[in-house]
Amino acid sequence: MREVSFERNYVKHPAGSCLVSFGDTKVICTASVSKDLPPFLRNSGKGWITAEYSMLPGSTGGGRKRRDGLKKDGRSTEIQRLIGRSLRAAVDLEKLGEVSITIDCDVLQADGGTRTAAITGGWVALYDALRTVAADQNQPGGPEYYLLGQIAAVSVGIVKGEVVCDLDYANDSIADVDMNVVMRDDALVEVQGTGEQGVFSRSQLTALVDSAEIGIATIQKAQIAALQL
């Protein structure tokens, strides 16, 4: 695996923020708290967590990437929905109350695994945002009162017949199988797997998930260390 690191409070104004690095992949994650709930949740007593994702110009090789307009491309939309689903799995939305938290994930530099880095860094930013929510609601339990668990994610794949955890671009671009795994503590939240240039067996699927589980355990330790828990 590549080195994973978190620089918290990277941005001054949001309730939570961090710069997450998976090797040369770097994503700024910010968490903003508001009372602006989607219509279907108004007066429900429940909160909401959503996400937005974008890749900034200069984040990729091969020339300047155009900024996302008002209408995001299909890839960005799919990724931000994944981030939102993953982070909602971390929080008891009824305990949160009528509060909305938006996680913005902006890719500064891409070298593979931007969505898994965004999910992982997003959880760190979310944890710090929940400190603000707890203070506003006079909740002595702090962030732990709202949390159902710790969220982290990693990519895995089969490259030249071998299982590789945390794919950089060089590995991702030639992988026969590519998979993204999201976990809450030691339970699966989402698995996205594709035979990019071939097929894979049931035993290879098991090996990929096993590798992801080991990698995520390492990432979770880095999250805990960054939050000084």
C-alpha positions as CSV (number, residue, x, y, z in Angstrom):
1,M,0.0,0.0,0.0
2,R,0.9,3.6,-0.5
3,E,1.5,5.9,2.5
4,V,-1.8,7.3,3.8
5,S,-1.9,10.6,5.7
6,F,-4.4,13.2,6.9
7,E,-3.8,16.9,7.6
8,R,-6.7,18.1,9.6
9,N,-8.1,21.7,9.7
10,Y,-6.6,22.2,6.3
11,V,-9.3,24.8,5.5
12,K,-10.1,27.4,8.1
13,H,-13.9,28.0,7.7
14,P,-15.7,24.7,7.5
15,A,-16.7,22.7,10.6
16,G,-14.3,20.0,9.5
17,S,-11.6,19.6,6.9
18,C,-8.6,17.6,5.9
19,L,-6.1,17.0,3.1
20,V,-6.0,13.3,2.6
21,S,-3.1,11.7,0.7
22,F,-3.0,8.2,-0.7
23,G,0.5,8.3,-2.1
24,D,0.5,11.0,-4.8
25,T,-3.3,11.2,-4.8
26,K,-4.4,14.2,-2.8
27,V,-7.9,15.3,-2.0
28,I,-9.2,18.2,0.1
29,C,-12.3,17.2,2.0
30,T,-14.5,19.7,3.8
31,A,-17.6,19.3,5.9
32,S,-20.1,22.1,6.2
33,V,-23.1,22.1,8.6
34,S,-26.4,23.8,7.8
35,K,-30.2,23.5,8.4
36,D,-30.9,23.3,4.7
37,L,-32.5,19.8,4.4
38,P,-33.8,18.2,1.2
39,P,-37.6,18.6,0.9
40,F,-38.3,15.0,1.7
41,L,-36.7,15.3,5.2
42,R,-38.1,18.6,6.3
43,N,-40.0,18.4,9.6
44,S,-39.0,14.7,9.8
45,G,-36.7,15.0,12.8
46,K,-33.9,13.4,10.8
47,G,-30.7,14.8,9.4
48,W,-28.9,14.2,6.1
49,I,-25.4,13.8,4.8
50,T,-24.5,14.4,1.2
51,A,-21.4,14.9,-0.9
52,E,-20.0,16.7,-3.9
53,Y,-16.9,15.6,-5.8
54,S,-14.8,17.2,-8.5
55,M,-11.4,17.0,-10.0
56,L,-9.7,20.4,-10.2
57,P,-7.9,21.7,-13.3
58,G,-4.3,20.4,-13.1
59,S,-5.2,17.4,-11.1
60,T,-4.5,14.9,-13.9
61,G,-1.9,14.4,-16.6
62,G,-2.5,14.8,-20.3
63,G,-3.5,18.4,-20.3
64,R,-5.8,20.6,-18.3
65,K,-9.0,19.0,-17.0
66,R,-12.1,21.2,-17.6
67,R,-14.0,22.3,-14.5
68,D,-17.3,20.7,-13.8
69,G,-20.1,23.0,-14.9
70,L,-23.5,23.2,-13.3
71,K,-24.1,19.8,-14.7
72,K,-21.4,17.3,-13.6
73,D,-20.2,14.6,-15.9
74,G,-21.5,11.0,-15.2
75,R,-18.3,9.9,-13.5
76,S,-18.4,12.7,-10.9
77,T,-22.1,12.2,-10.2
78,E,-21.6,8.5,-9.6
79,I,-18.6,9.1,-7.3
80,Q,-20.3,11.8,-5.2
81,R,-23.3,9.5,-4.8
82,L,-21.0,6.7,-3.6
83,I,-19.3,9.1,-1.1
84,G,-22.7,10.3,0.2
85,R,-24.0,6.7,0.7
86,S,-20.8,5.6,2.4
87,L,-20.8,8.5,4.9
88,R,-24.5,8.2,5.7
89,A,-23.7,4.6,6.8
90,A,-21.5,6.2,9.5
91,V,-24.2,8.3,11.2
92,D,-27.5,7.7,13.0
93,L,-29.5,10.3,11.1
94,E,-32.3,10.4,13.7
95,K,-29.9,11.3,16.5
96,L,-28.4,14.0,14.2
97,G,-31.7,15.8,14.1
98,E,-32.7,18.3,11.4
99,V,-29.1,19.1,10.4
100,S,-27.5,18.7,7.0
101,I,-23.8,18.0,6.5
102,T,-22.3,18.4,3.1
103,I,-18.9,16.8,2.4
104,D,-17.1,18.5,-0.5
105,C,-14.2,16.5,-2.0
106,D,-11.9,18.3,-4.5
107,V,-9.1,16.3,-6.1
108,L,-5.9,18.4,-6.1
109,Q,-3.8,15.6,-7.6
110,A,-4.9,12.3,-9.1
111,D,-2.8,9.1,-9.1
112,G,-5.5,6.5,-8.8
113,G,-8.0,5.8,-6.0
114,T,-9.5,9.3,-5.8
115,R,-13.0,8.1,-4.7
116,T,-11.6,5.8,-2.0
117,A,-9.4,8.6,-0.7
118,A,-12.4,11.0,-0.7
119,I,-14.5,8.6,1.3
120,T,-11.7,8.0,3.8
121,G,-10.8,11.7,4.2
122,G,-14.5,12.6,4.2
123,W,-15.0,10.5,7.3
124,V,-12.2,12.4,9.1
125,A,-13.8,15.8,8.1
126,L,-17.2,14.5,9.1
127,Y,-15.9,13.5,12.6
128,D,-14.7,17.0,13.2
129,A,-17.9,18.5,11.9
130,L,-19.8,16.4,14.4
131,R,-17.8,18.0,17.2
132,T,-19.5,21.3,16.1
133,V,-22.9,19.7,16.0
134,A,-22.5,18.2,19.4
135,A,-21.4,21.6,20.8
136,D,-24.4,23.3,19.2
137,Q,-26.8,20.7,20.5
138,N,-25.2,20.6,24.0
139,Q,-24.6,16.9,23.5
140,P,-22.0,15.7,26.0
141,G,-21.4,12.4,24.1
142,G,-19.6,14.4,21.4
143,P,-19.2,12.9,17.9
144,E,-19.5,9.3,19.2
145,Y,-23.1,10.0,20.2
146,Y,-24.0,10.3,16.5
147,L,-21.7,7.7,15.0
148,L,-22.5,4.2,14.0
149,G,-19.0,3.4,13.1
150,Q,-15.8,4.3,11.3
151,I,-15.8,4.5,7.5
152,A,-12.8,3.9,5.2
153,A,-12.3,2.7,1.7
154,V,-9.6,1.3,-0.6
155,S,-9.2,0.1,-4.1
156,V,-7.9,-3.4,-4.9
157,G,-7.3,-5.2,-8.2
158,I,-5.7,-8.0,-10.1
159,V,-2.6,-6.8,-11.9
160,K,-0.6,-9.4,-14.0
161,G,-2.3,-12.2,-12.0
162,E,-1.5,-10.8,-8.6
163,V,-3.8,-9.1,-6.0
164,V,-2.7,-5.5,-5.4
165,C,-4.1,-3.2,-2.7
166,D,-4.5,0.5,-3.2
167,L,-4.0,0.9,-6.9
168,D,-2.1,3.9,-8.2
169,Y,-2.6,5.0,-11.8
170,A,0.1,2.8,-13.2
171,N,-1.5,-0.3,-11.8
172,D,-5.1,0.8,-12.3
173,S,-4.5,1.4,-16.0
174,I,-3.4,-2.2,-16.7
175,A,-5.5,-4.0,-14.0
176,D,-7.5,-7.0,-15.2
177,V,-9.9,-6.5,-12.4
178,D,-10.6,-3.3,-10.5
179,M,-12.6,-3.1,-7.3
180,N,-13.5,-0.4,-4.7
181,V,-14.4,-1.6,-1.2
182,V,-16.0,0.5,1.5
183,M,-16.2,-0.7,5.1
184,R,-17.7,0.4,8.4
185,D,-15.5,-0.9,11.1
186,D,-15.1,-4.6,9.9
187,A,-18.4,-4.8,8.0
188,L,-18.9,-4.1,4.3
189,V,-20.8,-1.0,3.2
190,E,-20.3,-1.3,-0.6
191,V,-18.3,-3.3,-3.1
192,Q,-17.8,-2.2,-6.7
193,G,-16.0,-4.7,-8.8
194,T,-15.4,-4.9,-12.5
195,G,-13.5,-7.2,-14.9
196,E,-11.9,-4.4,-16.8
197,Q,-9.9,-6.6,-19.2
198,G,-11.2,-10.1,-18.3
199,V,-13.2,-12.1,-15.8
200,F,-12.5,-13.2,-12.2
201,S,-13.3,-16.3,-10.2
202,R,-15.1,-16.6,-6.9
203,S,-11.8,-17.4,-5.2
204,Q,-10.2,-14.3,-6.7
205,L,-13.2,-12.2,-5.4
206,T,-12.6,-13.5,-1.9
207,A,-8.9,-12.7,-2.2
208,L,-9.6,-9.2,-3.3
209,V,-12.0,-8.5,-0.4
210,D,-9.6,-10.1,2.1
211,S,-6.8,-7.8,0.8
212,A,-9.1,-4.8,1.0
213,E,-10.0,-5.7,4.6
214,I,-6.3,-5.8,5.6
215,G,-5.7,-2.5,3.8
216,I,-8.7,-0.8,5.4
217,A,-7.6,-1.8,8.9
218,T,-4.3,0.0,8.3
219,I,-6.1,3.1,7.0
220,Q,-8.4,3.1,10.0
221,K,-5.4,3.2,12.3
222,A,-4.2,6.2,10.4
223,Q,-7.6,7.9,10.8
224,I,-7.6,7.3,14.5
225,A,-4.1,8.6,14.9
226,A,-4.9,11.8,12.9
227,L,-8.0,12.4,15.1
228,Q,-6.0,11.7,18.2
229,L,-8.7,9.3,19.6
